[in-house]
């Protein structure tokens, strides 16, 4: 019996682009943090799949790196905004 690696079990890793886009264009500020986290998880899982598969990581891997960078920036902006509104 073959056991599946739990890192590869998520279907979220297959649709990381959709989750990433949903996080970028979320209009409900209450959902933004969870959408960012969900997209980050899917991106990381997909990066692991590509790395473990030993295939061509260049094009999609670069897109994943760029998406993670953008989500990190978005998360930082969200935290700054939250901190500013709490300080006021």
TAGIQUI-V58655 format. One record per backbone hydrogen bond with DSSP energy under -0.5 kcal/mol. CO is the residue of the C=O (numbers start at 1). NH is the residue of the N-H. If there is no record, write none. Layout:
# TAGIQUI-V58655
CO | NH
CO | NH
This chain:
# TAGIQUI-V58655
5 | 8
6 | 9
10 | 13
11 | 14
11 | 15
13 | 16
15 | 19
16 | 20
17 | 21
18 | 22
19 | 23
20 | 24
21 | 25
23 | 26
27 | 29
28 | 31
28 | 32
29 | 33
31 | 35
32 | 36
33 | 37
34 | 38
35 | 39
36 | 40
37 | 41
38 | 42
39 | 43
40 | 44
41 | 45
42 | 46
43 | 47
44 | 48
45 | 49
46 | 50
47 | 51
48 | 52
49 | 53
50 | 54
50 | 55
51 | 54
55 | 57
57 | 61
58 | 62
59 | 63
60 | 64
61 | 65
62 | 66
63 | 67
64 | 68
65 | 69
66 | 70
67 | 71
68 | 72
69 | 73
70 | 74
71 | 75
72 | 76
73 | 77
74 | 78
75 | 79
76 | 80
77 | 81
78 | 82
79 | 83
80 | 84
81 | 85
82 | 86
83 | 87
84 | 88
